[in-house]
Amino acid sequence: MKCSICSKSIETTFLGKMLGTYVKDGKGKLHSICFECQKKFASKEEILKAIK
């Protein structure tokens, strides 16, 4: 799985859960966001603007 902002591969735990989050845009599409990009962009609005 890749980050929607920086296109890096997102790490997973041994149970298969990703170390990041999902953000839903206005159309209802889920975007995966890595932990580093969560630190850079504080709010959901900033994250949605940064998605490619």
Secondary structure, 3 states (H helix, E strand, C coil): CECCCCCCECCECCCCCECEEEEECCCCCEEEEEHHHHHHCCCHHHHHHHCC
